Amino acid sequence: MTDTADTSPQPMDIARQCAALHSRVFSRLITRHYNSRLADLGLRITQFTVLNAIKVCPPESIHQLADTLGMERTSLQRTVEMLIKKGLVRSEPSGHKRSLGLSLTPEGDEIYRLAVLRWQKAHDEFTDLVGQDNWDAVAGQLHHLSKQVKTTL
């Protein structure tokens, strides 16, 4: 066994540099902020983003939606099932093989409309805190980096 102590990163270097760590800490903080603004509707930001993705472009399958959101299909399936159970989303044959498409129910449309108002408040508070120009730059970089990393997965 070779001694790699000389070339191995030190724990503090990892703590300062780890992309997974810093992106997850930031994500958890932002998630907590948005969740607090959506809580009175019984929604979490993960559920809202699924509703929004369905609203933008109703998917022909859960696989298509998972790809759009960059989520693992099994995690997304649990979220979608919860939204179906709440009566906010319906699943129907899409006409594409055996796939089931997703769409918002009338109740889902109403909850979505109310959630958009709360999302806007949360987003305005967030951008006031970090600065709109800063967020625009970071969001653009995150979008670019996500596309770049996605090609390797």
C-alpha positions in Angstrom: 0.0 0.0 0.0 1.4 3.4 -1.0 1.5 6.3 1.3 -0.5 9.1 -0.4 -0.6 11.4 2.6 1.5 13.9 0.7 -0.9 14.3 -2.2 -4.2 13.6 -0.6 -6.4 16.7 0.1 -6.6 17.6 3.7 -10.0 17.6 5.5 -10.1 21.4 5.6 -9.3 21.6 1.9 -12.2 19.3 1.2 -14.5 21.4 3.4 -13.5 24.5 1.5 -13.6 23.1 -2.0 -16.3 20.4 -2.2 -18.9 21.4 -4.8 -21.4 18.8 -3.6 -21.1 20.2 0.0 -21.5 23.9 -0.9 -24.2 23.4 -3.4 -26.2 21.2 -1.0 -25.8 23.6 1.9 -27.0 26.5 -0.3 -29.8 24.4 -1.7 -31.0 23.4 1.8 -31.1 27.0 2.9 -33.0 28.1 -0.1 -35.4 25.2 0.1 -36.2 26.1 3.8 -36.9 29.7 2.7 -39.3 28.7 -0.1 -40.9 26.0 1.9 -41.8 28.4 4.6 -43.7 30.6 2.1 -45.6 27.7 0.6 -46.4 25.9 3.8 -49.9 27.3 4.3 -50.9 25.7 1.0 -49.6 22.3 2.1 -46.9 22.4 -0.6 -43.1 22.1 -0.5 -40.9 23.8 -3.1 -40.1 20.3 -4.6 -43.8 19.8 -5.2 -44.3 23.3 -6.6 -41.4 22.8 -9.1 -43.1 19.6 -10.3 -46.4 21.4 -10.7 -44.7 24.2 -12.6 -42.9 21.8 -14.9 -46.1 20.1 -15.7 -47.8 23.5 -16.3 -45.0 24.6 -18.6 -45.0 21.4 -20.7 -47.2 18.5 -19.7 -44.9 15.5 -20.0 -45.8 12.3 -21.8 -44.2 10.2 -19.1 -42.6 10.3 -15.7 -39.2 9.7 -17.4 -39.6 12.8 -19.5 -40.4 14.9 -16.4 -37.5 13.4 -14.5 -35.2 14.3 -17.3 -36.6 17.8 -17.5 -36.1 18.4 -13.7 -32.8 16.5 -13.5 -34.3 14.2 -10.8 -34.0 10.5 -10.2 -37.2 8.9 -11.5 -37.9 7.1 -8.2 -37.7 10.3 -6.1 -39.9 12.1 -8.6 -42.4 9.2 -8.6 -42.9 9.6 -4.9 -43.5 13.4 -5.3 -45.9 12.8 -8.2 -47.8 10.1 -6.3 -48.2 12.6 -3.4 -49.6 15.2 -5.8 -52.0 12.7 -7.3 -53.1 11.7 -3.8 -53.7 15.4 -2.9 -55.9 15.7 -6.1 -53.6 18.2 -7.7 -52.2 16.1 -10.6 -53.8 13.4 -12.8 -52.1 10.7 -14.7 -53.7 9.5 -18.0 -52.5 7.5 -21.0 -50.5 9.8 -23.2 -50.9 7.8 -26.4 -47.1 7.2 -26.4 -46.6 3.5 -26.0 -47.7 2.6 -22.4 -46.6 5.9 -20.9 -48.9 7.9 -18.6 -48.9 11.6 -19.2 -49.3 14.1 -16.3 -51.5 17.2 -16.1 -52.9 19.4 -13.4 -56.4 18.9 -12.2 -58.7 21.9 -11.8 -57.8 21.9 -8.0 -54.2 21.6 -9.0 -54.6 24.7 -11.3 -56.1 26.7 -8.4 -53.4 25.6 -5.9 -50.8 26.4 -8.5 -52.2 29.9 -9.0 -52.1 30.6 -5.3 -48.6 29.0 -5.0 -47.2 31.2 -7.7 -48.1 34.3 -5.6 -46.2 32.8 -2.6 -43.4 31.7 -4.8 -43.1 35.3 -6.1 -42.9 36.6 -2.5 -40.2 34.1 -1.6 -38.3 34.8 -4.8 -38.4 38.6 -4.2 -37.2 38.2 -0.7 -34.4 35.9 -1.8 -33.2 38.2 -4.6 -33.4 41.2 -2.2 -31.2 39.3 0.1 -28.6 38.1 -2.4 -29.0 40.9 -5.0 -30.8 40.5 -8.3 -27.7 40.9 -10.4 -25.8 38.4 -8.3 -28.7 35.9 -8.6 -29.0 36.4 -12.4 -25.3 35.7 -12.8 -25.3 32.7 -10.5 -28.5 31.3 -12.1 -26.9 31.6 -15.5 -23.8 29.8 -14.4 -25.8 27.1 -12.6 -27.8 26.5 -15.8 -24.7 26.3 -17.9 -22.8 24.1 -15.4 -25.8 21.8 -15.1 -26.0 21.2 -18.8 -22.2 20.6 -18.9 -22.3 18.0 -16.1 -25.5 16.4 -17.4 -23.6 15.3 -20.6 -21.3 13.2 -18.5 -24.0 11.3 -16.6 
